[in-house]
């Protein structure tokens, strides 16, 4: 083995979390060029520490054969969460290359019926690894404000939902604290397989206007807003464009007060996301509320 490759693979194997954090901010194509020579299990060990969106971006940039091998080495929940965020054409290319038992498990996890809640959830809402610091989480919010809702979803290493964190706690928390330590771990959620029309009548909507959606193994699928669900049910099953999400307005206020200077990014990102992203609303004291 080439000495440089051996050294790199040794570092990734010994320090996968640190390596993932360093590479996470790099362009996926650049990361793919670095990882392509490595064994799939080494890449999978690294990818297991990534948020699903980043994991999907890496897989999409790798050669399909290697991407399939990496998927096969990942926990089912992690693989499923990543596949949900890849273009369908890429997913259908990768799935047949998996080992039969792995493919069957992933297909079961992905097999939401046409009118299931899992098909309506926004898979790109910002989710954070539970082991990063508050300071690292703030940086991610600055980088991707268009993916931010009023609550940030906190994940375990296997992409399972571990808790939720409010933007207010993110801004006021100790920068060195771990995100999971501040998160609420008793989380109300929707099951991805549930029929959307039945879910529209759930009592949970009396208390929340945005809920996380999870698979059977509590794997994080995305988030679904009350407005998106009811627009789908009441307007020919089509979610319609909406006004500026209140969560972005709150983000503007919070980070403006904290002096973090992301207001311009928030405004420009909001304009681009209005037709694609479910939004959350809130009442006068900041509590979740329906419109």
N, C-alpha and C positions, 0 to 999 in steps of 0.2 A: 504494500500500500504506500502511496505517496506520503512522505513525512508531513507535509502541510495538511493533507486531508486527514491523516491519522490524528494530528494534534487538534484539528477542528472538531472531529467526531468525538474525541476524548473530552473536550470542553463541553460539548453539547450534552453528552451522556452524564457528565459530573455536575453540570450546572444548568439544567434545562430551563428552569424558571428565569434565571438571570439572562440567559441567551435569548429567550423568547421576548423579554422586555426590551432588550437592545435592538432586536431585529424587527419588532412590531411596527416601528415607525418608518421603516424603510419601504420603498416601493416594492410591491409583490414580485415584479419581474426581476429586480435585483436580488431579492431573497431566493427566488427560484434558481437563479444562476449559481448561487452559493450552495443550495441544498441538493440540487440535482445529482451530484456525484455520490451523495451519502446513501447509506442503507435506509430503506423505508422505516424500520423500527426506530432509527435515530431521529428521523424527521417527525415521526408520530409522537415520540417522547417530548419533543419540542412543541408540536402543535397542540398537545393536550393542555398546555398552559395558556392558550390563546382564547380570546373571545370568539364566538362562532363566526362573526362577520370576517375577522382577520384570518381565521383558519380557512374559510371558504375562499378568500382572495388568494391565499397561498396555494391551495389545491388547484384553483383555476389557472394559476400561472405555471404549475409543474407539468411536465409531460404526462399525458393521460395514464400511461402504464404505471408510472411511479405514483401518481396521485391515487390511483386505485389501490396500490399496495399500501400506501400510507393510511388510507381509509380503513383497510382491513386490519391494520394494527391499532386503530383507535378504539376506545370504548364505544359501544353502540350509540349512547346518548350524544357523545361528541361528534361522531360521524354523521348522525341524523341531523343535528343542529347545523352542521356545516353544509350538508347537501341541500337543506331547505333554503339556503342563501345563494346557491349556485344557479345559473341559468338552467332551465329544464333540459336543454339540449346537452349540456355538459353532464348533468346528472344521469341522463339516460345512456350516455357514453360510458360513464364510470361504473354504474351498477352491474352490468353484465360481466365486468372484469373481476368482481369480488368473489371470494370463495362462496360456495352455495349457502352454507349456514350463516355466513355474515350477511350475504345479500338478503336472505330471508328475514333476518332480524331487522335489518335496516328498512326493508320494504314494509314490514309490519308497522314499524314506528312512523313511517312516512305516509301510510295508507289512509289518509283522511278522506272521508266521503266528500262528494262535490259540495254539499251544503253544510259541512262541519265547521266548527269554530276555527279549527286550525288553518283552514283555507283563507280566512278573513284576517287573521292576525298579521300585524306588521312585524316581519322578522328582523328588521333593521333598527329597531329601537335600541338605544344604547344599553348594553349590559357590561358589567365590570367583573373581572376576576376578584374573588373575595380576599385574595392575599396581597393585593396592591395597597399602597398607602393612599391616604386622602390627597396628598400632594399630587401623586400620579393620576388619581381619578380626576382632579381638577384640570390637569393638563389634557386629558382625553376629552373632557367636555369642551375645552377651548378649541381643540382640533376639529371636533365634529358636532357643533351645536345643532345642526339640522337633524341629528338623531336623538336629541335629548327630549324627554318628557319630564313631567313634574317629579316623577319618581325614577330613580335609577335602579335597575335590576342587578342583583349581586349573585354571581354564579360560583358553585363549587368547581373543582378542577375538571370534573367529568361533565360539565355543561348543564348540571342540574341546578334548578332555581334554589338558592340558599337564603335569599332575603331581599328586602327593598330598602333603599336609602333615599331620603328626601333631599332636594337641592339645598334646603336651608341647613340641614345637618352637614352636607358636603362643604358648604361655605364656612360654617362656624366651627367645624371639627378640627382637632389637632392634626396638623399636616403629617405627622409621623404615625398616626393611628392607622391600623388596617381597616379597610372598608367594611369587612364583615363584622368587625367589632362594634361598629356604629349602626349597622343595619338592623331592621326589624325582621326577625326570622319566622314569625308566625304570619304567613302571607295568605290572603284570600286569592284564589286563582280559578281559572276556567280550564276544563279538560278539553284538549284539542279535538277529541272525537265527538264531543257533544254536538247535537243538531243546533244550528244557529238560531232557528225560529224558537225552539224551546228555551235556549239560553237567554233570549231577549226578555223573557218573563221572569228571570232569576231575581230573587230578593236581594242579591248582592248589589244590583244596580241602584238600590235605594241608598247605598252608602258609598259607592265608588263610581267614578265615571270612566276609569281606565283600569283594566285588570290584566295581569300576566296570563299567558296561555301556556300550559305544560302538557307534555305527553304522558303516557302511562307510567313511565319511570321517573316522572317529575322533571324530565329534560325540558329546558327552556325553549319554547317555540317562537315566542314573540309577545306582543301586547295588543289588546283589542279595546277600542274605545266604545262607549255607549252610543255615541253619535254614529260611528261607522257601522255598527251592528244594526241600529234601527234604520239607517238609510238603506242598508242592504235588504232588510226585511220589507220596508215600506215603499221602496222605489224601484221595483223591478230587479231586485237583487244586485243593484249597481251602487257602489259607494260614490258619492258626489264630491266635487271640490268644496272646501270649507274655508272659513275665515282664519285669520292668523291664530294659531294655537296659543291658548293662554299660557301654556308652559313656557313658550319662548319669551312671552312678555315678562313672566316671572324671572326667567333666567337673566334677561336684560337687567331687571331691577337688582337682583341679588348680586350679580357679578359687577354691576356698576357701583353698588355700595361697597363691595369688597375691593374695588380698585383693580380688577383683573383685566379690564380693557378688552372685552370680547363683544361689545355691543355692535360694532360694524359687521363682524362675522355673523352674529345672530340675525341681523336684519337681512343681509344678503342671502343667507341660507334659508330663511323663512320664505322668501319670495319663490325660491326654487322648489320648496317642498310642499306648498299648499295643496297641490292636487294629488299628492302621493302618500302623505303621512297622517295617520290618525292623531287627533289632538285631545288633550285633557282640558277640563274646565275646573274652576274653583270658585268658592263663594267668597264673601267679603273678608273672612278671617283666615283664608288660605286653605280651608279644608276641602277635600274633593267634593264636588257637587255636580248634579246633572243639570243640563240646560233645559 
